[in-house]
Every structure is written in C-alpha cells, then in structure tokens.
Amino acid sequence: MRAVPKQRMLTAFAWAVHLYTGLGAALGLLAIYFAAESDFRASFMAMGAATFIDSSDGPLARLLNVKVRTPSFDGALLDNIVDYLTYVAAPVFLMLWAGVIPDSKLGLLLACFVMVAASYGFCQTNAKTQDHYFLGFPNYWNLIAFYLYCLDWGNIFNVAILVSFGVMVFIPIRFIYPNRTVPLRPLTLTLGVVWAAITILMLIMLPEINRILLFASLSFIVYYLLASFALHARAVRAAHL
C-alpha cells in the first residue's frame, strides 16, 4: 500500500522538474522585457538564472527518470523551446537594442542570420553525440552577447565574432558538454565553478565593468574552445587510425 503513495510522490516530483524547466521561458521573457527597458544588467541576470536552470534540470530529470514517470510529456522538446528563447532570441534582441549589433539593415540581417543558424543547430538530430559532445557550436549566444557587451570593442569585431560562431553552428566540430563530456570533466567542472562565481560577481557589478574579472572570466571561455578543438582533433585522428 505504501508503494502507491511513493510512486505518486515521485511522479509529482517529475512534473515539478518540468515546471522548473518551464520557468526558464518566463525568465526569457523577462530578459527581453528588461532589454527593451535598456536595463541590460537585469536582462543578463535573467539569462543567467535561465542558464542555471538549464544546467541543473537535466541531472534532476535523469535522477527522477522523468521520461518513464511522465510519458505523455516531452521534456526534451520543452527544454529546446526554452533554450532557443533564452540562449538565442533574448540575447540577440539585447544585442540589437544595446547596439552590439550595428543599427542598420545589415545589422538586422546579421541578427536574422544568427536566429536562422541557431534554429538549424537546435533541430539537428545529432546535435548531441552519444559520447556526450555538442556537434557544432552549441548556441551559447547569451555568453557571446555578454562578452561583446562588456568588451565594447566596436562593430567590426562584433560582426566578425557573430559571423564566425554563426558559421560554426553548421560545422560538425565536437564541443564539450560541460557536465557530461567525460574527458577533462573534473578540470572543466572545477574551472566552470570558478568561472560561474566570477561571472555572477560581474553581473552584480554591471554596468561597471571590471577588466580583471572580465579577462579572468574570458580565460575559461578560451579554455573551453581550445579544449573542445583539441578533443575534436583527437577524435578525428582516432577515427582514421
């Protein structure tokens, strides 16, 4: 008799995980709203909160086996919908409103290119490999928006970065899935925790930009990209042996 209430409780917890994921959609809307109000600090903080949810809902879903407990609900689809809003639509809107993307027809075209490229990335059936890598740039446009906003190095640099990463969405390079890729995982997670602490401090300090914290935060992004390229090259070599 006790097993039935326990199963019901676990099912309720599984639905709670879906609700937790869905809260990211509300945060995406808030990020757009605050950006439209030119409160970029609040907008980035909303995106940061959405990123925290996205990084923690997956382990919770696997722990509670939500696919089995809520078979009528597609949590992966919900996750993709929320991620497209918070990782793509909200940061692209902020970049347009904040002037990170040039205020011109070409700038608007660039923003549209990013949106379309990201939609392609999200809809690839092999976007995540069986050995837990992202295939193609994993649409971290919220981070790109944050760093371009903080660096403020001008339109030419911004356009070059946005075009480069937009193109990399289509190139099947393996990028580290921070909490699931096995090689270098202890190092990646340790550096990731330090990066998160620094970046949260930067968000709190906005609109003031502390250059020391900025470049300390960027150092993890450099590590992430170099480590991803190195692991991809190793996998390519191994496949040709």
N, C-alpha and C positions, 0 to 999 in steps of 0.2 A: 504493500500500500504506500510505503514511503517513497518508492521509486517514482511514482507518478508525479507527486508534487516537485520532486527534484528535477525531473525532466521538463516540467512546465517552467520551473525557475530558470533552467539553462536555456530554454527556448526564449524566454523573456530577455535574458541577458544577450542572446544572439540578436534579437530585434533591437536591443539598446545599442549594440555595436553599429548596426545600420543607421540608427538615428544619429549616433556620434559622427559617422562619416557624412551624413546629410547636413550636419551643422556647418560643414565646410562650404556648402552652397550659400548659406546665409553670410558667411564671412567673405565670400567672393563678392556678393552684392554690396556689402559694407565697404570693401576695398574700392569698388568702382564709385560708390557714393562719396566717400571721403576724397578720392582723387578729383572728382568733379567739383568738390568744395575747395580744392587746392590744399587740402590737409594731407600732404603726402606722407608725413610721419604716421598718422593714423591708418592710412591706406596700406603702407608697408607692414604695420603691426598686424592688421587684419590678415594680410597674406602670410605673415609669419605664423600666426595662430593656425591658419589653414594648413600650412606645411607641417606643423606639429601634429595635427590630427591625422594627416596623410601618412606620416612616418610611424604613427602608433596604432592606427586602426587595423593594419594588416596583421601584425602579431596577435592582436586581440581576436581578430576573426579566425585565425588559424587555431588559437588556443581553444576557442569555443566551438570550433567546427561548424561555422555558420552555414556553410553550403548544405550540410545534412539537416541542420535544425530549422532552417528557413528555406526549403527547396523551391518555394514559389517566388522567391525574391532574388534578383540578380545583383548581388553586392558588387561584383566587378564592374558591371555597367554603371551603377551609381558612382563608383569610385572614379571611373573615367569621365563621367559628366562633371563631377565636382572638380576634378583635376584640370579639365580643359578650362573651366571658368576661373579657377584660382591661379593656375600656372601659366595661362595664356591670355584669356580675354581681359582679366583685370590688370595685369602688368602692361599689356600692350596699350590699353586705354590710358593708364597712368603715363606711359612714355609719350603718348601723343599730347596729353594735357600738360605735362611738365616740360615739354619742349625737348625731351631726349631724342625723340624722332622729329626730324625737321618739319616745321609748319608749312607744308607745301603739298602740291599734288603728288610729287614724287615720294614725299614722306608718307602720305596716306597710302600710296601704292606699296611702299615697303611694309607698312603695318598690315596691309591685306595679305602680302606675301607670307609674313610670319604666321598669320592666322591660318592660311591655307596649308602651309608646310606643317604646322602643328597638328592640324586635323588629319593629315596623311600619317603622321607619326603615331597618333593615338589609335588609328584604325588598322594598323598593321597586325596581322595575326601572330607574327613572330617578333613583336616589339620587345618582348621579354623572352630571353632564351631559356632553355631547360636547365642550364647550369647557372642561371640567375645573373644575367647581364642584361642591360638595355641594349638594343640593337639600333644604332642611330642615336643622334643627340636626343636625350630624354626630355626635351621641352622644359628646361628649367628657366623659363623666361622671367619668372619673378626674381630670380637671382641676377639675371642679366640686367633687368630694369633697375634693381637696387644698386648694383655696382656702377652702371653707367651714370645713374643719377648722382651717386656720391663722387665719382671721379671727375665728372664735368669736364671732359677732355674735348668737347666740341662735336659738331655734326659729322665731320668726315670720319673720325674714329668710331662714333656710334653706329653710323651706317655700315662701316666695314665689319664691325663685330656682329651686327644683326644679320647682315647678308651671309657672313661666314657660318654662323651657327644655324641659320635657316637652311643653308645648303647641306650642312652636316646631318640634318634630320633624315635626308634621303640616302646618305652614305652608310652602309652597314658596318660601321665601326662599333665594337663592343665597349660599352661604357659601364663602369662599376655601378651596381645596385647597392648602395651603401650598407644596408643592414642585412644583405643576403648573399652577396658575392663572397665566396669562400677565400680565394687568395687575397692576402693582405687585410683580411677583415678586422683582426684586432687593432692593427695600426690605423686603418680607415675609421673605425668606430672611435678610437681614442682621439684622433685628430678632429673627428667630426664633433665630439662633445666640446672640445676646446673652441672650435670654430663657432659652434652654436652659442656658447657663452659670450664670446667676443661680439658676435653679430647682434645678439639681444641687447648688449650694452650700447652698441652703435645705434640701434633703433630707438632706444630710450633717449639718447643724446640728440637725435635729429631735431631741428635742421642743422645743428652744428655737426661738422664732420671732423673727427679726429683722425688725422692721416696715419698715425702709428697704428691705431686699431684697424683702420681701413686696409692697410697693406698686410697686417697680420692676418686679417680675415681672408684677404685675397690669396694668401700663401696656401691655404687649404684648397682653394679652387685650382690653383696651379698644380698642387699635388694630385688632385682628383683627375685632372685632364692627363697629366704625364703618366700616372699610374694606369689609367684606362688605356692609353695608347700603347704602353709597354705590354700590358696583359693581352691586348688585342694582337700585337705583333707576335707575341709568344704563341698564341693560339693558332695564328696563320702558319707560323713555322712548323708547329707540331702537326698540323693538318697536311703538310706537304712532305713529311718525312716518310 
